[in-house]
């Protein structure tokens, strides 16, 4: 917590608080069980990340990080694991740009370890070898998204 005192009056600066972390939704599917366990081949794993930010109240936001892992053997889906890991964050004292950056980078970084553990547990409990999601650089993803939007803006105005 940042606190600035001027002339005896306390002014509170930018604050970020984690109020709640929870699983919003989780699913695991093995459409070809039990035959898929007999299949041989190199698994192809696809990772899809999405995030949503919703305002719950003044300066209170829900951030939902959706992690979807699809594993295929040849053309058959071995498994599909999807987790929506959510958190409620208090965000005050930031300008709009900084607030949006915090919600798009810092908050998913907080949620990702929880989602990674749940995905790993689902896959292993589903009868498959352990799977560990590698760390994600949400700052780089946000910067790339901002760059793409900046490039698309002049084209949209043309």
C-alpha positions as CSV (number, residue, x, y, z in Angstrom):
1,X,0.0,0.0,0.0
2,X,1.4,3.4,-1.0
3,X,0.6,6.2,1.3
4,X,1.6,9.8,0.8
5,X,1.3,12.4,3.6
6,X,1.0,16.1,2.8
7,X,0.3,18.8,5.4
8,X,-0.8,16.2,7.9
9,X,-3.5,14.7,5.6
10,X,-3.0,11.2,4.3
11,X,-3.6,10.6,0.6
12,X,-3.8,7.0,-0.5
13,X,-2.0,6.2,-3.7
14,X,-2.4,3.3,-6.1
15,X,-3.6,0.1,-4.4
16,X,-4.1,-3.4,-5.7
17,X,-5.7,-6.1,-3.6
18,X,-6.5,-9.7,-4.2
19,X,-9.9,-10.4,-2.6
20,X,-10.7,-13.9,-3.8
21,X,-9.4,-16.7,-6.0
22,X,-11.7,-19.4,-7.2
23,X,-12.4,-22.0,-9.9
24,X,-15.3,-20.6,-12.0
25,X,-15.5,-23.7,-14.3
26,X,-13.4,-26.8,-14.9
27,X,-13.9,-29.7,-17.3
28,X,-12.0,-32.7,-18.6
29,X,-13.1,-34.9,-21.4
30,X,-11.6,-38.2,-22.8
31,X,-14.0,-38.8,-25.8
32,X,-12.2,-41.9,-27.0
33,X,-11.8,-43.7,-23.6
34,X,-10.8,-46.4,-23.1
35,X,-9.6,-47.2,-26.6
36,X,-7.4,-44.0,-26.7
37,X,-5.2,-45.5,-24.0
38,X,-4.1,-48.2,-26.5
39,X,-3.2,-45.7,-29.2
40,X,0.5,-45.1,-30.1
41,X,2.1,-42.0,-31.5
42,X,3.4,-38.6,-30.8
43,X,0.8,-36.5,-28.9
44,X,0.2,-33.0,-30.3
45,X,-0.7,-30.6,-27.5
46,X,-2.4,-27.3,-28.2
47,X,-2.7,-24.6,-25.6
48,X,-5.2,-21.8,-25.8
49,X,-5.4,-18.9,-23.3
50,X,-8.1,-16.3,-22.9
51,X,-8.9,-13.7,-20.3
52,X,-11.9,-11.6,-19.5
53,X,-12.2,-8.7,-17.2
54,X,-15.5,-7.7,-15.7
55,X,-16.3,-4.8,-13.4
56,X,-18.2,-6.0,-10.3
57,X,-18.4,-2.7,-8.4
58,X,-16.4,0.6,-8.3
59,X,-12.8,-0.3,-8.3
60,X,-13.5,-4.1,-8.0
61,X,-12.9,-6.4,-11.0
62,X,-13.3,-10.1,-11.8
63,X,-10.5,-11.4,-13.9
64,X,-11.1,-14.9,-15.5
65,X,-8.2,-16.7,-17.1
66,X,-9.3,-19.6,-19.3
67,X,-6.7,-22.3,-20.0
68,X,-7.7,-24.9,-22.6
69,X,-5.3,-27.8,-23.4
70,X,-6.2,-30.2,-26.2
71,X,-4.1,-33.3,-26.8
72,X,-4.5,-35.2,-30.1
73,X,-3.0,-38.5,-31.3
74,X,-3.2,-38.5,-35.0
75,X,-6.6,-37.0,-35.7
76,X,-8.2,-38.4,-32.5
77,X,-8.7,-36.2,-29.4
78,X,-7.0,-37.9,-26.5
79,X,-8.2,-35.4,-24.0
80,X,-9.5,-31.9,-23.6
81,X,-8.9,-30.0,-20.3
82,X,-10.4,-26.5,-19.7
83,X,-10.2,-24.4,-16.6
84,X,-11.6,-21.0,-15.9
85,X,-9.6,-19.7,-13.0
86,X,-11.0,-16.5,-11.6
87,X,-10.1,-13.8,-9.1
88,X,-11.6,-10.7,-7.6
89,X,-9.2,-7.8,-7.5
90,X,-9.5,-4.4,-5.9
91,X,-7.8,-1.8,-8.1
92,X,-7.8,1.9,-7.0
93,X,-5.7,5.0,-7.6
94,X,-4.5,4.0,-11.1
95,X,-5.1,6.0,-14.3
96,X,-7.2,4.1,-16.9
97,X,-4.2,2.9,-19.0
98,X,-2.2,1.6,-16.0
99,X,-5.3,0.0,-14.5
100,X,-6.0,-1.9,-17.8
101,X,-2.4,-3.0,-18.0
102,X,-2.5,-4.3,-14.4
103,X,-5.7,-6.2,-15.1
104,X,-4.3,-7.7,-18.3
105,X,-0.8,-8.6,-17.0
106,X,-0.5,-8.7,-13.2
107,X,-3.8,-10.4,-12.4
108,X,-3.4,-13.3,-14.9
109,X,0.1,-13.8,-13.5
110,X,-1.5,-14.2,-10.1
111,X,-4.1,-16.7,-11.4
112,X,-1.9,-18.8,-13.7
113,X,-0.2,-21.0,-11.0
114,X,-3.7,-22.0,-9.7
115,X,-4.9,-22.8,-13.2
116,X,-1.7,-24.7,-14.1
117,X,-2.1,-26.9,-11.0
118,X,-5.7,-27.7,-11.7
119,X,-5.0,-28.5,-15.4
120,X,-2.1,-30.8,-14.4
121,X,-4.2,-32.6,-11.8
122,X,-7.1,-33.1,-14.3
123,X,-4.8,-34.6,-16.9
124,X,-2.9,-36.9,-14.5
125,X,-6.2,-38.0,-12.8
126,X,-7.6,-38.7,-16.3
127,X,-5.0,-41.4,-16.7
128,X,-2.5,-39.5,-18.8
129,X,1.2,-38.7,-18.1
130,X,1.9,-35.6,-16.0
131,X,1.6,-32.4,-17.9
132,X,3.2,-29.1,-16.8
133,X,2.3,-25.9,-18.4
134,X,5.3,-23.7,-19.0
135,X,5.3,-20.2,-17.5
136,X,3.4,-17.6,-19.6
137,X,4.7,-14.0,-20.2
138,X,1.5,-12.0,-19.9
139,X,3.4,-8.8,-20.3
140,X,4.7,-9.8,-23.7
141,X,1.2,-11.0,-24.8
142,X,-0.3,-7.7,-23.7
143,X,2.4,-5.7,-25.5
144,X,1.8,-7.8,-28.7
145,X,-1.9,-7.2,-28.5
146,X,-1.4,-3.5,-28.0
147,X,1.0,-3.4,-31.0
148,X,-1.6,-5.2,-33.2
149,X,-4.4,-2.8,-32.2
150,X,-2.1,0.2,-32.9
151,X,-1.4,-1.2,-36.4
152,X,-5.0,-1.9,-37.0
153,X,-6.3,1.5,-35.9
154,X,-4.9,3.5,-38.9
155,X,-6.3,0.9,-41.3
156,X,-9.7,1.1,-39.7
157,X,-9.8,4.9,-40.1
158,X,-8.7,4.7,-43.8
